[in-house]
Amino acid sequence: MVSDREALAEVLDEARRSARWRRLPMVHADTLATTADLVATGAPESYAGLHRLISDHGHQRIALFQGWLRGLLGDHAHARVETALIYRIGDEEHVRGRLTAAGTDDSAATDIAANCYSLMFWLLLRDIELVTPLTDLPDPDGFHDLIRRGTVEQWRAALAPVAAHPWDPRGEELAALADDAGLPVVADSLRACQRVYQLLREDDERRAVADEIRRRVKLSGLTQKAFAAYVGTSPSRLSTYVSGRVTPSAAMLLRIQRASEVLAARDPAQLPGPPEGYRPHIQ
């Protein structure tokens, strides 16, 4: 069976000889070469190279570039390579130790190891919405085996329910399983993943509320200023709701919804008129 190192080396050699590869951004070549070196050797300079790529382009883009490699490697080889890469960068203490042993000062080694460890999250969470979730929780021994001998697809399947429903108790159950399996670093990682997705969902919810309020103002037929007065708030406060900078209370959101429905159902002639003293210009 062709090893991960050999499979990646063959793709790298073929890609470097192709005209298509020469037209691609240099960062793709750098990502592939760094990945190849990490999987093959785990050399300290490879971690430093990955750290530079992340610093220049960000965790999310480097994770997306790793996903792009699937087209070169094929599904099976890519999964094996990505699994090996996650093993390499997921052990923060080991990475730090490798770097300090090679002469990197403690502060720089800590930064590099932390940056590589953070990339592990982005790799695991990439396209996780498309993954079929793991339905049955394993026992501690099974969970230990999953972490130690599993593949990136299996890890994503275990994380998928946490990503989809970050407030579900299942997330803490998985973390407790990791604790029971003697894997405290994995437990901390699961809790961090749960918190990341809670924050992402909260951002989504704020945007959804802002969209709903804009829709309700439009439905009412009033200007934003007039609608603010109708629901008993200031124009500036309503503006913060519309922009998403502030999320209204549940009571205010209900008032906005009801007001828009009442106003939308009225005869246009019965809608609030212009301010007192207003005199239109008649030609």
C-alpha positions in Angstrom: 0.0 0.0 0.0 1.3 3.4 -0.9 2.1 5.4 2.2 0.8 8.9 2.9 4.3 10.3 2.4 4.7 8.6 -1.0 1.2 9.5 -2.2 1.8 13.1 -1.3 5.2 13.2 -2.8 3.9 11.8 -6.1 1.2 14.4 -6.3 3.7 17.2 -5.4 6.1 16.1 -8.2 3.3 15.8 -10.7 1.8 19.1 -9.7 5.1 21.0 -9.9 5.6 19.7 -13.5 2.1 20.7 -14.7 1.3 24.0 -16.5 -1.8 24.2 -14.4 0.2 24.3 -11.2 2.4 27.2 -12.5 -0.7 29.3 -13.0 -1.9 28.8 -9.4 -1.0 31.2 -6.5 2.2 30.5 -4.8 0.4 30.0 -1.5 -1.1 26.7 -2.8 2.3 25.4 -3.6 3.7 26.5 -0.3 0.7 24.9 1.5 1.2 21.6 -0.3 5.0 21.5 0.2 4.6 22.3 4.0 1.9 19.7 4.4 4.1 17.1 2.6 7.1 17.9 4.9 5.0 17.9 8.1 3.4 14.5 7.2 6.7 13.0 6.1 9.0 14.3 8.8 7.4 16.5 11.4 10.6 18.6 11.2 10.6 21.8 13.4 11.1 24.0 10.4 7.9 22.6 8.9 5.9 23.8 11.9 7.6 27.2 11.6 6.7 27.3 7.9 3.0 26.4 8.6 3.0 29.1 11.3 4.2 31.7 8.7 1.5 30.6 6.2 -1.2 30.9 8.9 0.1 34.3 10.0 0.1 35.6 6.4 -3.2 34.1 5.2 -5.2 33.1 8.3 -6.4 29.8 9.7 -9.6 29.6 7.6 -7.9 30.1 4.3 -5.1 27.6 5.0 -7.8 25.1 6.0 -9.6 25.8 2.8 -6.4 25.3 0.8 -6.1 21.9 2.5 -9.5 21.1 1.3 -8.5 22.1 -2.2 -5.8 19.4 -2.1 -8.5 16.8 -2.3 -8.7 17.5 -6.0 -5.1 16.5 -6.4 -4.9 13.6 -4.0 -8.3 12.0 -4.4 -10.7 11.4 -1.5 -9.0 8.4 0.1 -5.4 9.7 0.0 -6.5 13.2 1.0 -8.3 11.8 4.1 -5.2 9.8 5.1 -2.9 12.8 4.6 -5.3 15.2 6.5 -5.6 12.7 9.3 -1.8 12.5 9.6 -1.5 16.3 9.5 -4.0 16.7 12.3 -2.1 14.2 14.4 1.1 16.2 13.8 -0.3 19.6 14.7 -2.9 18.5 17.3 -0.3 17.7 20.0 0.6 21.2 21.2 3.1 20.1 23.9 4.9 17.8 21.4 5.2 20.5 18.9 6.5 23.0 21.4 9.0 20.4 22.7 10.3 19.7 19.1 10.8 23.4 18.5 12.6 24.2 21.7 14.8 21.1 21.3 15.8 22.5 17.9 16.8 25.8 19.4 13.6 27.9 19.1 13.1 30.2 22.1 10.2 29.3 24.4 8.0 32.3 23.5 8.3 31.7 19.7 7.8 27.9 20.2 4.7 28.5 22.2 3.2 30.9 19.6 4.0 28.4 16.7 2.5 25.4 18.6 -0.6 27.4 19.5 -1.1 28.6 15.9 -0.7 25.1 14.5 -3.1 23.7 17.2 -5.7 26.3 16.2 -5.5 25.2 12.6 -6.5 21.7 13.7 -9.9 23.2 14.7 -10.4 24.8 11.3 -9.4 21.6 9.6 -11.8 19.5 11.6 -14.7 22.0 11.3 -14.3 22.6 7.5 -17.6 21.6 5.7 -18.8 19.9 8.9 -22.4 20.9 8.1 -22.2 18.3 5.3 -21.1 15.5 7.5 -23.4 12.7 8.7 -23.3 12.9 12.5 -22.3 10.1 14.7 -25.6 8.8 16.2 -24.5 6.7 19.1 -22.1 7.8 21.8 -19.3 5.2 22.3 -18.2 4.1 25.8 -14.9 5.6 27.2 -12.8 2.8 25.7 -14.4 3.2 22.3 -14.0 7.0 22.5 -10.3 6.5 23.4 -9.9 4.2 20.4 -11.7 6.7 18.1 -9.3 9.5 19.1 -6.1 7.4 18.9 -6.9 5.4 15.8 -9.7 7.2 14.0 -9.7 9.2 10.8 -10.6 12.8 10.1 -14.0 11.7 8.8 -14.8 9.8 12.0 -13.7 12.8 14.1 -15.9 15.2 12.1 -18.8 12.8 12.5 -18.3 13.0 16.3 -18.1 16.8 16.2 -21.0 17.3 13.8 -23.8 17.2 16.4 -21.9 19.7 18.5 -21.6 22.0 15.5 -25.2 21.6 14.5 -26.6 22.1 18.0 -24.0 23.7 20.2 -26.3 24.0 23.3 -27.3 20.4 23.2 -26.1 18.5 26.3 -24.5 16.0 23.9 -21.5 18.3 23.6 -20.7 18.1 27.3 -21.4 14.4 27.2 -18.7 14.0 24.6 -16.3 16.1 26.7 -17.1 14.0 29.8 -16.4 10.8 27.7 -13.0 12.3 26.8 -12.3 13.0 30.5 -13.3 9.4 31.4 -11.1 8.1 28.6 -8.1 9.9 30.0 -7.9 12.5 27.3 -8.2 15.8 29.0 -6.7 17.8 26.1 -9.5 16.3 23.8 -12.1 17.2 26.4 -10.9 20.8 26.5 -10.9 20.9 22.7 -14.5 19.6 22.6 -15.6 22.3 25.0 -13.8 24.9 23.0 -15.5 23.7 19.8 -18.8 23.9 21.5 -18.2 27.4 22.6 -17.0 28.5 19.1 -20.2 27.2 17.6 -22.3 28.9 20.2 -20.7 32.2 19.3 -21.2 31.5 15.6 -24.8 30.7 16.2 -25.3 33.8 18.3 -23.9 35.9 15.4 -26.3 34.1 13.0 -29.3 34.8 15.3 -28.4 38.5 15.7 -28.3 38.8 11.9 -31.6 37.0 11.6 -33.3 39.3 14.1 -31.9 42.4 12.3 -33.3 41.0 9.0 -36.6 40.3 10.6 -36.9 43.9 12.0 -36.0 45.4 8.6 -38.7 43.3 7.0 -41.2 44.3 9.7 -40.5 48.0 9.2 -41.0 47.7 5.4 -44.2 45.7 5.9 -45.6 48.4 8.1 -45.5 51.0 5.3 -44.0 53.6 7.7 -40.7 55.3 7.6 -38.2 53.9 10.1 -38.6 57.1 12.2 -42.4 56.9 12.2 -42.2 53.2 13.0 -39.9 53.8 16.0 -42.4 56.3 17.4 -45.2 53.8 16.9 -43.5 51.1 18.9 -42.3 53.4 21.6 -38.6 53.7 21.0 -36.3 56.3 19.6 -35.2 56.3 15.9 -31.6 55.9 17.0 -32.4 52.9 19.1 -34.4 51.3 16.3 -31.5 51.9 14.0 -29.3 49.8 16.3 -31.8 47.0 16.0 -32.0 47.3 12.2 -28.2 47.2 11.9 -27.8 44.3 14.2 -25.6 46.2 16.6 -28.1 45.7 19.4 -30.6 42.8 19.8 -33.9 43.9 21.2 -35.6 42.3 24.1 -38.1 39.5 23.5 -40.9 41.9 24.5 -39.7 44.6 22.1 -39.4 42.1 19.2 -42.9 40.9 19.9 -44.1 44.5 19.9 -42.4 45.2 16.6 -44.0 42.1 15.0 -47.5 42.9 16.2 -47.2 46.6 15.2 -46.1 45.7 11.7 -49.1 43.3 11.3 -51.5 45.9 12.6 -50.1 48.6 10.3 -50.0 46.4 7.3 -53.6 45.4 7.8 -54.9 49.0 7.9 -56.4 51.0 5.1 -53.6 53.3 3.8 -55.9 56.2 4.5 -55.9 55.3 8.2 -52.1 55.2 8.5 -50.6 57.9 10.7 -50.5 61.2 8.9 -47.7 63.8 8.7 -46.5 65.6 11.8 -48.5 68.5 13.1 -47.8 71.7 11.3 -46.6 70.1 8.2 -47.6 71.9 5.0 -46.9 70.3 1.7 -45.6 72.4 -1.1 -48.3 72.8 -3.8 -47.3 73.7 -7.3 
